[in-house]
Amino acid sequence: MQNRFAMPVLLAATLLLQACTVWREHPGSSKWTDATGGEGLERSFWKEVKGKRWNELEHHIASNYVAISLQGGRLDKAAALVQIQQLQLDDYTLGDVQGEMNSDTFVVTYTVAMRGTFRGQPLPTEPLRMMTVWQRESAGWMAIAHSVLGPENK
């Protein structure tokens, strides 16, 4: 009698467990709320850039954002978003991530190796050193400053 019920129960359990892996993450979903620490914030940022989810990205850039880029010098939020949107990011790798927290602010330095194009031109093959300052606000973590420091020194 037990064997008669064991097989259907085992089959049902197997199907239920497989269902957990069948459904993929919704393409528009963001993991900003799951970000813990500076590295998680940077990974969320670059995930949005690669996925071209500009509205979601914009929600995590402060209105008084300042960026320093190799191509455009000092940029405000609007100019930085225009520049970021000219990036076709096929793949990226973050490395040497270091974060320092002071109260509600993270300063994150890291290298990023990218594959893709910027304004239709291939991206540099060497990793770039970057720094982002994140501040916790009522709306969540917001980037308030970013700097591209140039190619990583070997």
LINZI-V987518 format. One record per residue. N is the residue number from 1. RES is the residue in three letters. SS is DSSP state (helix for helix, strand for strand, loop for the rest). PSI is psi in whole degrees, 0 to 359 (* if undefined). OMEGA is omega in whole degrees, -180 to 180 (NA if undefined). Layout:
n	res	ss	psi	omega
N	RES	SS	PSI	OMEGA
N	RES	SS	PSI	OMEGA
This chain:
n	res	ss	psi	omega
1	MET	loop	319	-180
2	GLN	helix	321	-180
3	ASN	helix	329	-179
4	ARG	helix	326	-179
5	PHE	helix	339	-176
6	ALA	helix	316	-177
7	MET	helix	312	178
8	PRO	helix	323	180
9	VAL	helix	316	179
10	LEU	helix	317	179
11	LEU	helix	316	179
12	ALA	helix	318	180
13	ALA	helix	319	179
14	THR	helix	316	179
15	LEU	helix	320	179
16	LEU	helix	318	179
17	LEU	helix	323	178
18	GLN	helix	329	-179
19	ALA	helix	333	179
20	CYS	helix	331	-178
21	THR	helix	353	-178
22	VAL	helix	321	-175
23	TRP	loop	120	179
24	ARG	loop	165	176
25	GLU	loop	138	178
26	HIS	loop	130	-174
27	PRO	loop	331	-178
28	GLY	loop	355	-176
29	SER	loop	150	-178
30	SER	loop	150	179
31	LYS	loop	24	179
32	TRP	helix	322	-178
33	THR	helix	339	178
34	ASP	helix	349	-177
35	ALA	loop	125	175
36	THR	loop	118	179
37	GLY	helix	176	-177
38	GLY	helix	322	-180
39	GLU	helix	319	178
40	GLY	helix	322	178
41	LEU	helix	316	179
42	GLU	helix	319	179
43	ARG	helix	321	176
44	SER	helix	317	179
45	PHE	helix	307	-177
46	TRP	helix	331	175
47	LYS	helix	319	178
48	GLU	helix	320	179
49	VAL	helix	311	-179
50	LYS	helix	320	-179
51	GLY	helix	359	-180
52	LYS	loop	38	177
53	ARG	loop	74	-171
54	TRP	helix	321	180
55	ASN	helix	317	178
56	GLU	helix	318	179
57	LEU	helix	316	-178
58	GLU	helix	328	180
59	HIS	loop	347	-178
60	HIS	loop	18	175
61	ILE	strand	122	-176
62	ALA	strand	154	-179
63	SER	strand	333	179
64	ASN	strand	23	-179
65	TYR	strand	140	176
66	VAL	strand	133	178
67	ALA	strand	148	173
68	ILE	strand	121	-179
69	SER	strand	161	178
70	LEU	loop	330	-176
71	GLN	loop	328	-170
72	GLY	loop	6	-178
73	GLY	strand	221	-179
74	ARG	strand	130	-178
75	LEU	strand	141	171
76	ASP	strand	183	-176
77	LYS	helix	310	-177
78	ALA	helix	314	-179
79	ALA	helix	322	179
80	ALA	helix	319	179
81	LEU	helix	321	177
82	VAL	helix	316	-179
83	GLN	helix	317	180
84	ILE	helix	323	-178
85	GLN	loop	349	176
86	GLN	loop	3	-180
87	LEU	strand	122	172
88	GLN	strand	100	-174
89	LEU	strand	111	179
90	ASP	strand	323	180
91	ASP	strand	158	178
92	TYR	strand	157	176
93	THR	strand	127	175
94	LEU	strand	143	178
95	GLY	strand	166	176
96	ASP	strand	43	-177
97	VAL	strand	127	177
98	GLN	strand	134	-179
99	GLY	strand	142	176
100	GLU	strand	127	180
101	MET	strand	137	175
102	ASN	strand	104	-178
103	SER	loop	246	-179
104	ASP	loop	28	-178
105	THR	strand	135	174
106	PHE	strand	134	168
107	VAL	strand	120	-175
108	VAL	strand	126	173
109	THR	strand	148	-177
110	TYR	strand	171	170
111	THR	strand	151	175
112	VAL	strand	127	173
113	ALA	strand	126	-176
114	MET	strand	150	173
115	ARG	strand	127	-178
116	GLY	strand	208	-179
117	THR	strand	157	173
118	PHE	strand	120	-175
119	ARG	loop	37	177
120	GLY	loop	356	180
121	GLN	strand	144	180
122	PRO	strand	143	177
123	LEU	loop	154	176
124	PRO	loop	148	-179
125	THR	loop	335	-179
126	GLU	loop	147	179
127	PRO	loop	149	176
128	LEU	strand	143	175
129	ARG	strand	133	-177
130	MET	strand	162	175
131	MET	strand	135	176
132	THR	strand	141	174
133	VAL	strand	122	-180
134	TRP	strand	139	179
135	GLN	strand	135	177
136	ARG	strand	123	178
137	GLU	strand	176	-179
138	SER	loop	331	180
139	ALA	loop	358	-178
140	GLY	strand	195	-180
141	TRP	strand	131	-178
142	MET	strand	136	173
143	ALA	strand	127	179
144	ILE	strand	341	178
145	ALA	strand	148	179
146	HIS	strand	143	178
147	SER	strand	134	171
148	VAL	strand	114	-174
149	LEU	strand	349	178
150	GLY	strand	185	-180
151	PRO	strand	146	179
152	GLU	loop	134	177
153	ASN	loop	129	-179
154	LYS	loop	*	NA
